[in-house]
Amino acid sequence: MCGIAGCVGHVNTPGLVVEGLETLQYRGYDSAGIAMQNDGQLEVVKTIGAPGNLRKQFDVNATIAETAIGHNRWATHGPVNMPNAHPHTNETGTIASVCNGTIENYKQLRAELTYNGYSFSSQTDTEVIPHLFDYYLAEGAEPENAFRQALGRLVGAYAVLALTDQDPGALYAAKFSSPLVLGVNGHEHIAASDTVVFAGTTKQATFLEDHDMVRLIADEPPRITSVKDSGSVVRVPEDIEDIEKKVGKGEFEHYMLKEIFESAETVRDATRGRIHPEDNLVKLGGLESVEERIKDTSRIVIVACGTSYYAGLIGEQLIEEIAGIPVEVQQASEFVYRNEPFDKNTTVIAISQSGETADTIGALKKADELAMLKLGIVNSLGSRIYRNTDAGVYCHAGPEIAVASTKAFTSQVTVLTEVAMALAEKSNTLNKPLMEELVALPEKIEAMLADTSAIQAAAKKYADYKNFLFIGRGYNYPVALEGALKLKEVSYIHAEGYGAGEMKHGPLAMIDEDFPTVALATDNPQLEKTMSNIEEIRARRGPVLALATAGNKEVEQTADDVIYVPASLEQTQPILNSIALQLFAYHVAVEKGLNVDQPRNLAKSVTVE
Ligand code: F6R
């Protein structure tokens, strides 16, 4: 939530920062702003909405600035308006700062600063930062110390960038509990919320840790020190060449569509080198270091949020069926409050696309306190969850820019299938057919994506309904939950996912001719029962759009409309089914003329609890 980018020493720092903000748009798009400093003079430009609007406000390419910092806002404190847009400045406009995070003690700090004669022009929590910086400079501290003292007063989570006219040409940056990474490229430095900002510019990144602060000057190595005791800190730059692909929409109208179409490739990438059907072998290098501890696992708790949580629900069934280990899936935001008994042989698996989700990080903290083994299934290398787990398996989905998660979900389910097989006894008879199916899956996905006309037609027909139910049984139950989430988040249509068996226990009361149901009716051992549920809905005049296995003509005799998907094993069918439902949600949103990639009120990387 919120994205920040700053740059020193580039030939066009404003251009790089605005471009960086455009890349980081997935983290927030309520408002955007940039502060530029040249010869000690600060200029701030802000806009409501997407960072691209900044280009209409000033000539990004012709503006000269030694340093620049920028921000995309996802509103937390105060509504979306210009005063609340970052960057915030001190009263005289000689200090500017941007912040990603939340300052929990801001009321107290505001009161104290107000008492000391400062006035505020926004309702944000983060405006205290430039004022505190100003306060300590006025007290006579050197800029670096003044910044450190200001940071020392903050309670909460933050990644901050700041400029001051008392140290022209320098960019100050610091982090605590929010992501901040440095890209180093010879003469210039970039500081940003995500390495995607560096794609194509730098090959190495330095991931700052909590309590790190840094002063960046062109041509000089970053000087990283500790906020706590001002001691020097060494952070070794890491190679990011292989992590990031160049981000762009290519020939696609939206990132969401592009990312759905990348699913075949990401499933392929998530299995490459890991599964060997010919030898009945699953090799997950990321778990090797904790092999012995994994062997002792008697119970698994999966923690995740949103779409990743639904991937976890599929993982639960996979691990229980294939490895025979009891699994429980908990929403990370609830896991932290529960007082359930755990023993030391409980392993926690955190699933996260961004690797920065605050609730999931909170759940890992609790797992830490309980000395549990912590595994991660993460898509963003270098992210906090990636770093805060003992071991893990990387999703290999590449950067996901659309707010609605699509290809990362299919990668997560692919990885969970691999984890389940890796945890199983070698003699498990399911492993080999599952491995063969995972190898075959990318081609099936490609075949499905080669003709999406039936999905588009269904989206056109159903786009005007106000409510939807999604139902499924067995492995298709979490797919129904995820299908409903996808539809609501991009189309703003009310949608709920239910186990098909639950219909008679309440939801059936809502069914009439204006309340359609999307039924997951692909071939599986529960299909007959799901067909009965479809009949019951049809008997109450509820329209039914069914997902069925190619070649199964029975479903179309009962449902109003059918989308066919290629046949797969029961355990891998969710991957194909969820891609079909992602496309359905996408096309409904397009029919409704909505901003598919950036749905209202949402942001990717939910870094606040
Ligand atoms: C929905 C979606 C969210 C995320 C959730 C967790 O499409 O993207 O529900 O899945 O915010 O995010 P990560 O996986 O980054 O931890």
Residues whose N, C-alpha, C, O or C-beta is under 5 A from the ligand:
A	BS01	F6R	C305 G306 T307 S308 I351 S352 Q353 S354 G355 T357 V403 A404 S405 V606
